[in-house]
Amino acid sequence: MRKLISFIIVLGLLIFTIGCKQGVKSSEVDQKTQEEIDRLRSLPYLAYSEKEADKDKVGVVKLDKKRSFPGYNLFVSRNLCLAELIDAKGQIINSWNHPSSEFWQDFELLPNGDILVVEETRSNYLGEGRNILRLSWHGNIVWKCKLPADHEIHFTPGKPLMTFQFRHRLFSQIDPRINVLDNLITSLSLEGKLQESCSLCDILSSNTSIFRFQKVTPDEKAQKKHIDLLHSNTIEWIDVPHLETQHSIYSSSNILVTIRHQDAIAIIDWNKKETVWAWGQGQISGPHDATMLSNGNILLFDNGLDRGWSRVIELDPLSKKIIWEYKAKNPKDFYTATRGTNQRLPNQNTLITNSDNGHVFEVTPGGDIVWEFYSPHLNKKGQRAKIIRMKRYDVSYLRKMITPGTSY
């Protein structure tokens, strides 16, 4: 009996020791993973893919007419400051640029054919030299709003335009000495007049039972050391009026935001400036482009900084369960560390922008690729221009715009 007890004690100590060693090893791996995530978060937005492009892959390389959703595709090349509207075969229908721009970020095509773009005229720590431009179908300036806008400009009919500004501030909840790079959620009129602005840091800290900040390593490479705490990249009004009575998250006064450095998406009551729902930490990594679908689910681009491969997921926000995802058969064949967008099409296909590789493709619910496009813009080194995002518009939406002789 004593021998048995001694054996159990020795065995227990052995298991404990092994467990401790494994724990140390796991911690080391976690630390290395976090260091890699920090490195990826701090990557600059480059204009071209780092590897030489396959020159056989230019423009539309695949079109399954029976299964692809018909429409016109608008995409932006950042450093070219160029937006191009193409048909299903890749033929250019219209294009926009502006000679004073240094970079272009997001865009919105308005129903009358005007385009909104977030412009940088020079890179600046304080956000100076940034504007939102409204250009006509023919490329003329309708208005320019001088604003340190970042990443996004969003249009929903009947609602104010929404964008992000950024500002540096001390935020004691995070660090009493180092500035935090805060995002200001900002609304504008269709005439480009500033309406309202509110700190996203303050809104997210309004309800700690729903959202808690995760640690972000200070950015030592910035022009001035700061903590890029949020790095929010997309915002949209909740626009599902048929679901408003089902749950409070579907209220038309709510907005949905994607917060890359918090590995999270959140729904905010814009009237009350309160967080009402959040999800993502521990589930996604470096996300982009959350958008609410007509069925009440959320489509989201999960960059996968902690994995080294990307995916697109559809989330039921009520159960917080992933009900659909797309990833490559060999997951590492589909990966973009920065940017990345997704759009659910009326035939239930999904248009996916693999930004860092200048590559866009449309997949069926079963994951078959039925349309595929590579940016035709290469630099002198043969590297492909990255694509900020691509969005497809129904033929009927653009019929008025592309009809010769139509006034806009």
C-alpha positions, 0 to 999 in steps of 0.5 A, spaced: 500 500 500 505 504 501 509 503 495 502 504 491 502 511 495 509 513 493 508 511 486 502 515 485 506 521 489 512 520 484 507 520 478 503 526 480 510 530 481 512 528 474 506 530 471 506 537 474 513 538 472 512 536 465 506 540 465 510 546 468 515 545 462 509 545 457 506 551 460 513 555 459 514 552 452 507 555 450 508 561 454 514 562 449 510 560 443 505 565 445 510 571 446 513 569 439 506 570 436 505 576 439 511 579 437 510 577 430 503 580 431 506 587 433 510 587 427 505 586 422 500 591 425 506 596 424 507 594 417 506 601 413 501 601 407 505 599 401 503 600 394 505 594 391 506 587 392 513 585 395 514 579 390 514 579 382 507 578 379 505 572 375 505 576 368 500 571 365 495 573 371 492 580 369 485 583 369 480 578 369 482 571 368 476 567 370 469 568 368 463 563 370 457 567 366 452 562 369 454 562 376 457 569 377 453 575 379 453 580 373 455 587 375 460 593 374 466 593 379 469 599 382 476 598 385 482 603 388 489 603 387 492 607 393 498 610 390 496 611 383 490 615 386 486 611 381 479 609 381 477 604 376 470 602 374 470 595 370 465 590 367 465 583 368 470 582 362 475 587 365 473 593 360 474 600 363 467 603 363 470 610 367 475 612 372 477 617 377 483 621 379 486 627 382 493 630 380 494 633 387 493 626 391 499 622 394 494 616 396 487 614 396 484 610 401 476 608 401 471 610 396 463 610 395 460 611 389 453 615 390 447 614 386 448 620 381 455 617 379 459 622 384 464 618 387 467 620 395 474 618 396 479 619 402 485 623 400 492 624 403 496 630 399 502 628 404 503 623 409 503 627 416 503 625 423 498 630 425 493 628 419 494 634 416 493 634 408 488 629 408 481 631 405 475 627 403 473 629 396 467 628 392 468 628 384 463 628 379 462 622 374 467 626 369 472 627 375 470 634 377 471 636 384 464 637 387 467 639 394 473 638 398 472 637 406 479 638 409 479 633 415 484 628 418 480 622 415 482 615 416 481 609 412 473 610 411 468 614 408 461 610 408 454 612 405 447 609 407 441 613 403 438 617 408 443 618 413 449 622 414 456 620 411 460 617 416 468 617 417 474 616 422 478 622 424 484 620 428 488 624 434 493 623 439 491 624 446 493 621 453 488 615 455 489 614 463 486 607 462 491 605 457 497 609 459 498 615 463 505 617 459 504 615 452 499 618 447 494 613 445 492 614 437 484 615 438 479 614 433 473 620 432 467 617 429 465 623 425 458 624 421 458 629 415 452 632 411 452 630 403 455 637 402 461 635 406 459 639 412 462 637 419 456 635 423 458 631 429 464 627 432 465 623 438 471 619 441 471 611 440 475 610 446 470 614 450 465 610 447 468 603 448 470 604 455 462 606 457 461 599 458 466 594 460 461 588 461 461 588 453 468 591 451 475 591 454 481 593 451 486 588 450 494 591 450 497 594 444 505 594 444 507 602 443 509 603 436 516 605 436 517 606 429 512 612 428 514 619 427 512 620 435 512 614 439 504 612 441 500 606 442 495 605 436 490 602 440 484 602 435 486 602 428 479 602 426 478 601 419 470 600 417 464 603 419 457 603 417 450 604 419 445 598 421 440 598 415 435 592 416 429 596 418 425 589 418 429 586 424 429 592 428 423 589 432 427 583 433 433 585 437 436 592 440 442 591 436 438 592 429 436 599 431 437 604 425 440 609 430 446 603 431 453 603 427 457 597 426 465 598 427 471 594 425 477 595 430 483 592 427 488 592 433 483 590 438 481 584 434 474 586 435 467 588 432 462 592 435 455 595 435 454 602 438 448 606 439 450 613 436 445 617 439 447 615 446 454 614 444 454 607 448 457 600 446 451 595 446 455 589 443 462 587 441 465 580 439 472 578 436 477 578 441 480 571 441 476 569 435 479 573 430 486 577 428 487 584 425 480 584 422 477 588 416 470 590 413 465 588 418 458 589 414 451 587 416 447 582 411 440 583 410 439 576 414 441 580 420 448 576 420 455 580 420 460 578 414 467 580 416 474 579 413 479 576 418 486 577 416 489 572 421 495 575 423 496 570 429 495 564 423 498 567 417 492 565 413 486 569 412 478 567 411 472 571 410 466 569 416 459 570 417 457 571 424 450 570 427 451 576 432 445 573 437 448 567 438 455 569 436 457 563 432 460 562 425 455 559 421 459 560 414 467 561 412 471 561 406 478 559 406 483 556 401 484 549 400 491 550 402 489 556 407 496 559 406 494 560 399 490 566 401 493 571 406 493 579 406 496 582 412 493 589 411 487 591 408 482 586 405 474 586 404 468 582 403 461 583 399 455 579 399 452 579 393 444 578 391 445 571 389 449 569 395 456 569 392 461 573 396 466 578 393 473 578 396 479 583 396 485 579 397 488 586 398 496 585 399 496 581 392 492 585 388 487 580 387 479 579 387 475 573 387 468 571 387 466 565 391 459 561 391 457 559 398 460 552 397 467 556 395 467 555 388 471 561 384 467 563 379 470 570 377 477 572 378 481 578 377 488 581 378 490 588 378 493 590 371 498 595 374 505 593 375 511 597 377 518 597 374 520 591 378 514 587 376 510 588 382 503 588 382 499 594 385 495 592 391 488 594 391 484 597 397 478 594 396 473 592 390 465 593 390 460 590 385 454 594 383 448 591 380 447 593 372 441 597 374 444 601 379 449 604 374 445 604 367 443 611 368 451 613 369 454 609 363 448 611 358 451 617 354 448 623 354 445 623 361 446 629 365 449 627 373 
